[in-house]
Amino acid sequence: MKGFIDLRSDTVTQPTPAMRKAMAEAEVGDDVFGEDPTVNTLQEKVANLLGKEKAIFVPRGRWPINFPSNLIPSLAMRGLLKPRPMLSI
């Protein structure tokens, strides 16, 4: 299929020269400390889009072994999420 982009993983999809240039020239910062302008902009846009005061970017993927295995309860315990009705599937 011509023009198909396989986004299964970062090891399958290789960046184009334009993508590499954009990455090299991007303003960066530590998102954990609120210093990454791209993440900050994304969170602000999503919060505005959803009519919320704040949004948090939580990428999904494989995490280091010391990262909490279940991120949502960890965020909830830190008071970052309001309790919601539980849904069991």
C-alpha positions as CSV (number, residue, x, y, z in Angstrom):
1,M,0.0,0.0,0.0
2,K,1.7,3.2,-1.1
3,G,1.8,6.1,1.4
4,F,1.0,3.8,4.3
5,I,2.6,4.8,7.6
6,D,3.1,2.1,10.2
7,L,2.8,3.6,13.6
8,R,3.0,0.4,15.7
9,S,6.2,1.5,17.4
10,D,9.1,3.9,17.2
11,T,11.3,1.1,15.9
12,V,9.1,0.4,12.9
13,T,8.4,4.0,11.8
14,Q,11.6,5.9,11.0
15,P,11.6,9.7,11.1
16,T,12.0,11.6,7.8
17,P,14.7,14.2,7.4
18,A,12.1,16.9,8.1
19,M,11.0,15.2,11.3
20,R,14.6,14.9,12.5
21,K,15.2,18.6,11.8
22,A,12.0,19.5,13.7
23,M,13.2,17.4,16.7
24,A,16.7,18.8,16.6
25,E,15.4,22.4,16.6
26,A,12.5,21.9,19.1
27,E,12.5,23.9,22.3
28,V,12.7,21.3,25.1
29,G,12.4,21.1,28.8
30,D,11.6,18.7,31.6
31,D,7.9,17.9,31.5
32,V,8.0,16.5,35.0
33,F,8.8,20.0,36.3
34,G,6.4,21.7,33.9
35,E,9.3,23.0,31.8
36,D,8.5,21.4,28.4
37,P,6.7,24.0,26.2
38,T,5.3,21.4,23.9
39,V,3.8,19.3,26.7
40,N,2.5,22.5,28.4
41,T,0.8,23.6,25.2
42,L,-0.7,20.2,24.6
43,Q,-2.1,20.1,28.1
44,E,-3.5,23.7,27.9
45,K,-5.2,22.9,24.5
46,V,-6.8,19.7,25.8
47,A,-8.0,21.4,29.0
48,N,-9.5,24.2,26.9
49,L,-11.0,21.8,24.5
50,L,-12.7,19.8,27.3
51,G,-13.6,22.8,29.3
52,K,-11.4,21.8,32.2
53,E,-9.1,23.8,34.4
54,K,-6.1,21.5,33.8
55,A,-5.1,18.4,31.8
56,I,-2.2,16.0,32.2
57,F,-0.4,14.2,29.4
58,V,0.2,10.6,30.3
59,P,1.9,8.8,27.5
60,R,1.0,5.1,27.2
61,G,3.8,2.6,26.5
62,R,6.4,0.6,28.2
63,W,7.7,2.1,31.3
64,P,10.9,1.5,33.2
65,I,10.7,-1.2,35.8
66,N,10.6,1.3,38.7
67,F,7.7,3.2,37.2
68,P,4.3,2.5,38.9
69,S,2.7,-0.4,37.2
70,N,-0.7,1.2,37.4
71,L,-0.4,5.0,36.8
72,I,-4.1,6.0,37.4
73,P,-4.2,4.8,41.1
74,S,-0.9,6.5,41.6
75,L,-2.2,9.8,40.3
76,A,-5.4,9.4,42.2
77,M,-3.5,8.9,45.5
78,R,-1.6,12.1,44.9
79,G,-4.9,13.9,44.6
80,L,-4.6,14.7,40.9
81,L,-7.7,12.8,39.9
82,K,-11.2,13.2,41.4
83,P,-13.0,10.0,42.4
84,R,-15.2,8.6,39.6
85,P,-17.6,5.6,39.7
86,M,-15.8,2.4,39.1
87,L,-16.3,0.4,36.0
88,S,-15.4,-3.2,35.9
89,I,-15.1,-5.0,32.6
